[in-house]
Amino acid sequence: VDSMTVANSRQRGIYMQGANLTITNNKIMTTRGKTNVAGIYLFSGYPSITASNRAVIQGNTIFNTNSLASDPQNSASAYGIYAAGFVDLLIRDNSVFNTWVKANTTTYSSAAGIMINQMLGVCAQACATDPVGGLVVQDNNVSNSIVITRTASPNLTGIQISYPGDHAIVSGSKIMLMNTGIDVGNSWGSWPNTPPVLLLNNTITSAITPIVGGVTLPQ
C-alpha cells in the first residue's frame, strides 16, 4: 500500500493481515472508534517463523488517532501504528501526531504512537536456534501538539514494545509530550532469555518518564 490518503476512518485507517507486507508514504488523517483504534494496523496471523514473515512501515504520516469509548468503565486503546506477529519488522521515518484516549476511561486504557507486540523469533519458539528475526524502529517522529492532550490520556507512550523477539533496536527517534517516551520494559511479560531492546540516539522531550527498560547505548 503506497501513497494513499485515508481520512476520517472508523476504527482502522489501513488494516492488513499476512506476511511480507509493505506500507509506505501514506497519509492517514483522523481515525476514531470506541476501542482498539489504529491508523495503521498490521497483523501477521502468527504463521511459522520464516524469513518471508516480514513487514515494512516507512514514510507514513498518521495524524489524530483517537479512542472514544463511551463507557468509562471499559478499557480503550489507540495506536498510530500497531504491528504484531512478525519475524522481521522495519518501522522507519514515520510521523505520528496526536494519539489519545478519553481521559475518563479506565487505568487499563492505553495510547501509543507506535506499538509493536509479539515479535516472533528465538524466544517465541522456546529459545531454539533461529537465524532470522529482527526489529528496527528508526528515525520516527512521535508527538502530541499540546500538553493537555498528553495529561488527558492514561498510559500514553511514544514507542512501546512488548515481546521484542530476537533482536530489537530503537534509534534516531524524536518523541515529545508523552507520559512515557519509550517503554520496552516488557511489562506484559516476556519469554525467557529475551535480549534487551537497544536504544540509540533518541530524543525525548517533555515526558514524565523518558525511558522504561532496554539498554541505552552511548552516542
Disulfide bonds with the S-S distance in Angstrom:
none
